[in-house]
Amino acid sequence: MLHHYTVWCHFSATILISGNTPETRGTAFVVYEDIFDAKNACDHLSGFNVCNRYLVVLYYQSNKAFKKVDTDKKQEEIDKVKKKYGVTTDD
C-alpha cells in the first residue's frame, strides 16, 4: 500500500481509499481538495507503470454514478405498479 501512496502524494492527494476484497483489487479512489491537483495527477499518471501494471486514471462523475441507481429505483417502481394492476409483459 505504501508504494501506491508514494505515486499519488506528489500531487497533493488528501485521501487514498483502496478496497481489500477480490472485487476491488487493483482499484483505488484518490481524493483531492483542489481540482487543479486532481487534473494534474490525471494528466501525468494516466498510463504510468506501477508494479508492472499501467494506471487508468479517471475523474469520478457523480451524475453518471447516480444515474444507474435512479434507473434501478425507477424499474422497481414500475414493477410494483405492474404487480398491483396485474399487468404482464412477455419479455
Number of C-alpha atoms within 10 A of each C-alpha: 7 6 9 13 14 11 14 18 14 10 19 15 19 12 14 15 11 15 12 10 8 7 8 10 10 12 12 13 14 18 17 17 11 12 10 11 16 20 15 12 22 17 12 11 18 13 13 14 11 12 8 7 10 12 15 12 18 13 10 11 8 8 8 9 10 11 11 11 11 11 11 12 12 12 12 12 12 12 13 12 12 13 11 9 8 8 9 9 5 3 3
